[in-house]
Amino acid sequence: MDEATKQDAYGGYGFAIRTFWFDVSDLHLLSCWSRESAIDQKPEFSHFVSGKAVSKDRVQVIGRKSATNEFYFTLRVDTDAKEEWQWLKANDVVAYTDHSKYKPEHVRLKKLIDEQLDADPPTAALFTYEADWEIGTKAGWSIECNVPPEVLAKLTYEIASKTVDTISIGVKWTAGLVYDEHAPPGFPTVWGLFCLEENRSPESLQGHVSSIKWSPSNRLETTSDEAKSDTPTSMSPPATTVTPVIFNVPKSAIAALWAIALLAALHLFK
């Protein structure tokens, strides 16, 4: 594909060779039990980490003006990544539609992405969702990531211990499109989601979590309520600090004390 054809097919976007980085704050631990999972129809009890993700890069649907760098975030284990990918493909509406009405470049790109993810199932997805008035949700953007169980267990422990409040994640999107594929890694860019049809929801970005990092801080701060309860009032006695006292007893005194104790014992048993 020459440069002119690529510019026309993807609206000036090119294939990325960079990592998509974002920070997640406002971390919460969630647990969920469902009567049957979407994959195997069996009862499922699972744990999640949710939060607010913010990236220096922006994301938009190609051909549309609005862009965002804020996303709802969910982190889960990756033990079912293969089964989830197979379920997603099996329920993809595109598989049952007439491809002749799509741009050939978009069809080829989707097939390329699917083939690569068949060999290595995705552990990250970025997508947009529509508002649903029936359940009261607003339109927005979301990132879902999966990590090994030991990573999630370590992170949830430190979140519960309140020693971590921010995490940083890097994702490699499979055949991800950016507006300037030649921009330096530290330079913000715009990622694009393509649509097979003009009025159709865009295809999601799919890829793999390449890195997740956080820094435990062992914070000693108290909440505002705790601080208030610890604040002395005019009716409260002043706080005092008890300092342990250490006595250094000479060895000669210790010997004398032992001698007195011995004489007392002999006198007692006479």
Secondary structure by P-SEA (a helix, b strand, c coil): ccaaaaaaaccccccccbbbbbcccbbbbbbbbbcccccccccccccbbbbbbbbcbbbbcccccccccccbbbbbbccaaaaaaaaaaaaccccccccccccaaaaaaaaaaaaaaaaccccbbbbbbbbbcccccccccbbbbbbcaaaaaaaaaaaaaccccbbbbbbbccccccccccccccbbbbbbbbbcccccccbbbbbbbcbbbbbbcccccccaaaaaaaccccccccbbbbbbbbbbccaaaaaaaaaaaaaaaaaaac
